[in-house]
Amino acid sequence: MHLSKSLLFSDEEFNYNSILNGTSIRGSYNTMQFVLRLRDDIRKALNNKEIDFETIQASSTSLHENIHWWQHIGSNFGFLYSLSYPAFAHLSKENLDNLIADNIRYKSLIRFDEEYYKKTGKTDILDVNTILNNYYDIEYAKLFALDNKNIKEIIKDNRFFLHLGHCYNILWAAAIETIASVIDRDHLFLPKPDNWISAFRELTDKNINGFFIDSPMTVAPLGIKAIYEGQARFIQMQYLTVALNPDLTFLDFENIGMLDGVYSEAFDLFLNITGLEKPTSIVDSIVGLFLLVCDLAINPNNGFPLEIYDYENFINKNDPGIRFFLLCVSISESAKTYCNELSHYTKEEYIYLSKKLSESIGCKCPYESIQNVLDWANENEVAKVLNEEEDLQFSQENLPIRIMFSKYFRFQEDKLKYPNVFCWFGLYARSGNPNIEFEVVDSIYQNIMRYSLMIMMAKSNP
């Protein structure tokens, strides 16, 4: 009973190629197009009627890529990150209309701006400046979140980079305004970015770190890429252990290469900071605690879905890499106690530890803030979108946003009921788990896979 490298993982993630056949890539997830792809040999193995070793291993690859889908549509940070492209379009429409009216019709505007400056020595076209400033603010927020170490390159841009607090403010505000355009145009229940302006300006005036030019700031050794890949890979390995061979060890997965590079980056940092030793088994509570930290790291709520409750720490309480780092530091103060409190992977353990760890870093518990999202269902426009989702009959107005929001909302409904399943899905994706009936888990998985297909269809519509 051997692990098959050809069925288990790809050499590249966050891949944007449209064709996988003939490459080393077994599966990929496109973070901006919401497209999940599997190579033909993986699909063939998945279509086997017999549940054999090959089918289980191919299923683990499919699970890995679906975890990426969940991370982007189901987590608070992932949802905002996923809205970055439509949010930028939202921000730019009025400025683009002005440029067209002035007969400035060029692609790309970045190249036009460069050539215009070379020719005139000026950057005096307000609409071009506004579009480019918004573009770089959002892109730099995403780059920093992807890997905090990218700040070394970001700060080299003396023209467009102001400070990270401004970039994060723009990303959050733009994404929330995009959501509001569909469900809450008067901001009756969504956070109100217009009310943030004076508070963020005050942070700049007071020289609060992260909110002024050339500011020192907290930088974590990783970002969402390492967290996402570590979370997906360890869930995949837990699934293989419980479904394929309970005798598989940590070393078995290392020997086949499943923990090379970015796939172990977050876990190695977790062990280094907490002082915990590498476990022998992938189903050890140490791994379970690591997966809980990943889940908490990518679900900030200081500005979405809650109103901002800590302006000064807006970056530290929202950036997944920094959250991950701070959570690990908190665990290091009593690491063995935390491991002992996670022994059965139950819902009760998840809720208790989520609250305890969140409060230890001065944050509100993301599990508790799920109810705030679900309360939105009482609002007319939200109810309308949810009815459209239920009937699979969406209005054409802002169609992708309507679908994306509805799936984010449905994900919160499921997570409120089964937070432990989503956190440790690899352990629950088999029959015989004492905490929940397998039919429930299978139904959740099949529904979310169906949701991803709906998003792909919406994104393909003109």
Secondary structure, 3 states (H helix, E strand, C coil): CCCCHHHHCCCCCCCCCCCCCCCCCCEEEECCCCEEEECHHHHHHHCCCCCCHHHHHHHHHHHHHHHHHHHHHHCHHHHHHHCHHHHHHHHHHHHHHHHHHCCCCCCCHHHHHHHHHHHHCCCCCHHHHHHHHHHHHHHHHHHHHHCHHHHHHHCCCCCCCCCHHHHHHHHHHHHHHHHHHHHCCCCCCCCCHHHHHHHHHHHHHCCCCCCCCCCCCCCCCCCHHHHHHHHHHHHHHHHHHHHCCCCCCHHHHHHHCCCCCHHHHHHHHHHHHHCCCCCCCCCCHHHHHHHHHHHHHCCCCECCCECCCCCCCCCCCCCHHHHHHHHHHHHHCCHHHHHHCCCCCCHHHHHHHHHHHHHHCCCCCHHHHHHHHHHHHHCHHHHHHHHHHHHCCCCCCCHHHHHHHHHHHHHHHHHHHCHHHHHCHHHHCCCCCCCCCHHHHHHHHHHHHHHHHHHHHHHHCC
